Amino acid sequence: MGPSDFDCLTPHGDKWWSGQPAYNTSKPNIVAVLKAFHAHGIRAVTYGKAAAGGVVGYENFRRRPDLPGYTDGRPWLESYDAAYLDWMESLGPPKPGEKRPVPGTPDEMEKAGYRGSGRFAPYTKGGSCWCSVWYSCTRDETLDIGVNELIGSSKMFGYDGVRFDGEFFAARHRTLDGSFVAGEDFDAEAANVRLVRRMKETIHRSCPGYLFGYNAGTSIDWAIVEDNVPASFREKCESDGLIANEALAFPGDIPWLDYVRSVAREAEIVRHYGGDHATYPFDRSGNRPYNFIVNFALRSHVMGSYEGPGFDNADLNRFGTRFAALLWDRGLRSWAAEDMAVASEREVWWRPFAAARPRRAAALSSSSTSSTLPRARRS
């Protein structure tokens, strides 16, 4: 994470508190970690979003108040906290040997040698904070700010892509002077298709093979057969775009089979248009193995690591790596398997996971990952 997630991913110093949520960050450490990853064939992506953050983000907003969106005369600010921002500015970068992942309280930071921090104690609790300024990228000038920072961070650190947590978007809204950023005939869908293409093409010219990941930001409830998947969504999927639906981390108290159907439908849509699908573990907690088993069996991924009983996360990663060519083969598609039956001493889940892929001589290669039903969900 940079000093600001939209407009400063290329810091001048070696240490900083990130824009969101004030992580203790080190340029030499990031470079060293990414170098080690690359030595093992692992690609790494940076965090990005259409929102500036932290002290740097608000300073850039002060200099160019005409760039973000406005509603009813107010800029698109999130969790604005003047006292917190003033306090963060007083801290300066993390001191040598600083081990806190995020700043402590003003009093704690004062004791740690950050002089002047304590006087902010009546006004802020310190710690983390999401002080953001949101931008639409309807205008190329604004889009280019974010795109150029992504290119710069790739060259500075060695990042191989970006995972957006609120991707660049185009919209019709008011600006600082009250005028609209686009005319009444504004076509949001066409504008977003153009934005995604321009972003990918511009970055790929400087960083070939650069990867893009998106938080879905919408329910993926369209149907391929009805040809109603938005063109902008298809453009994000195209060429291995990662679509991570964070909303499925909070599906509510539903049977596992309902979750299976959701993941299966979404993964099928995303993969059909050339992308990769992912969800987050339930409640953002990685202690339920079925989150990982279900997603892997349905050609999906999980944004997180397993932290539960029974086996180590390393074992799960080894399994996924060993069988990646089968689990995520581009030719795999859901298969009704109506003419098949499975005999088992226990009730086995298999039909929702059945898949087939084309093979030589027009034959079919079948794949079915079975799983015993969780006891609490058998009804």
C-alpha positions, -999 to +999 in steps of 0.1 A: +000+000+000+012+035-009+009+067+010-024+072-010-041+043-027-052+063-058-027+091-064+005+082-046+017+046-051+053+058-057+066+072-024+097+093-022+109+080+012+117+045+023+091+044+051+056+056+054+022+050+070-001+039+042-032+058+031-055+030+041-054+021+070-021+036+081+000+005+078+037+007+088+052+002+053+088+000+040+100+003+005+131-019+010+110-046+026+085-046-003+112-048-029+129-077-011+097-096-006+087-092-043+122-102-054+119-134-033+084-141-048+097-137-083+125-161-077+099-188-070+077-179-099+051-161-077+035-129-090+024-102-066-001-074-070-005-040-053-036-026-036-055+000-056-088+019-055-105+050-069-100+067-036-071+087-023-063+084+014-043+096+043-023+128+047-009+127+011-044+120-004-059+150+014-030+173+005-035+163-032-072+170-028-064+205-013-043+212-043-068+200-069-103+202-054-117+202-089-109+165-095-131+144-071-168+140-074-193+162-056-229+157-044-250+186-032-219+208-032-199+184-010-169+164-021-170+126-020-152+122+014-152+091+035-146+091+073-131+126+072-114+133+105-094+166+106-079+158+140-067+124+129-051+137+097-033+165+116-021+139+141-008+116+114+010+145+098+027+153+131+040+118+134+060+118+103+072+084+089+077+054+111+109+056+131+137+031+127+129-001+145+091+007+147+073-026+150+037-015+153+017-025+123-004+007+126+001+037+149-008+034+186-027+060+206-014+096+207+000+089+242+017+057+232+033+074+202+045+102+224+062+077+247+077+060+216+095+092+207+070+108+183+073+143+199+041+163+200+018+133+195+004+134+230-013+167+226-038+152+202-051+127+228-083+147+235-092+148+198-083+114+183-078+078+194-052+073+168-047+038+153-062+031+119-086+053+100-101+053+065-099+090+056-106+088+019-114+111-011-133+093-039-127+101-076-146+091-107-124+086-137-149+099-162-123+125-174-091+111-189-071+135-168-083+119-136-079+084-149-043+091-160-034+100-124-044+065-112-030+047-142+004+064-140+007+056-103+001+019-111+027+020-138+051+038-115+046+013-086+053-016-110+086-001-120+095+010-085+087-022-066+082-049-092+044-053-088+029-076-115-007-062-112-033-045-091-062-058-070-088-030-068-109-025-037-132-001-055-120+000-091-117+031-114-152+040-127-169+065-149-201+083-138-221+115-144-218+138-114-213+173-104-180+190-100-166+217-078-183+246-096-216+227-098-215+218-134-217+182-145-187+162-156-205+149-186-236+158-207-271+146-204-265+120-231-238+103-210-238+066-215-223+051-183-220+016-198-201+027-229-180+051-208-169+023-184-161-001-213-138+026-228-123+033-194-113-003-187-099-008-222-079+025-220-066+016-186-055-019-197-040-008-230-021+021-214-006+000-186+002-030-209+023-007-232+046+000-202+041-033-182+033-062-205+014-090-188+001-067-160-028-083-141-061-068-130-083-078-101-116-062-091-141-063-062-173-071-080-193-042-065-225-058-078-245-090-077-234-113-104-269-126-112-270-123-150-273-153-174-250-162-202-279-177-223-299-145-220-269-124-231-275-098-204-240-096-189-230-059-191-203-051-216-182-034-189-182-065-168-172-086-197-143-062-204-131-067-168-132-104-172-114-105-205-078-117-205-077-133-170-093-105-150-100-116-114-135-109-102-137-112-064-172-110-050-167-098-014-205-098-008-204-136-007-184-134+025-217-124+042-244-147+026-264-149+058-276-181+075-282-202+044-277-239+036-243-247+020-261-258-011-274-223-017-238-210-014-227-237-038-252-226-064-241-189-061-205-197-065-212-221-094-233-195-113-208-166-107-177-187-116-194-200-148-202-164-159-168-150-151-149-178-167-171-178-198-159-142-205-122-150-199-118-142-162-111-159-129-136-159-100-131-156-063-150-150-030-139-142+005-143-167+034-175-164+054-175-134+077-139-128+064-127-156+087-107-184+072-116-211+097-142-230+077-127-256+053-158-259+032-153-223+019-121-235+003-133-270-007-164-256-024-146-228-042-118-250-055-143-276-067-163-250-086-133-235-105-133-205-081-106-191-057-106-178-021-092-144-012-076-154+021-057-181+038-071-211+058-067-207+095-089-236+108-083-271+122-074-303+104-047-291+081-023-262+075-029-235+049+004-246+033-012-280+026-042-263+009-018-243-012+002-273-022-030-292-032-042-262-053-008-259-070-005-296-077-039-299-093-042-264-107-042-276-143-074-296-135-091-274-110-089-243-131-086-256-167-100-231-191-120-257-209-139-269-178-176-262-178-204-273-154-220-306-165-255-318-156-243-354-157-279-366-159-269-401-170-244-407-142-249-421-107-226-423-077-227-452-052-215-444-016-220-456+019-226-419+029-245-391+014-221-374-010-222-341-027-211-345-063-236-334-089-232-296-082-195-300-088-196-322-119-177-306-148-165-316-183-139-303-207-133-308-244-107-335-253-091-348-285-114-365-310-144-346-296-145-369-265-153-357-231-130-356-200-151-356-169-142-342-135-162-344-103-151-333-069-172-349-042-177-339-006-196-352+023-224-329+035-216-308+066-236-325+094-252-292+104-265-286+069-279-320+059-315-308+062 
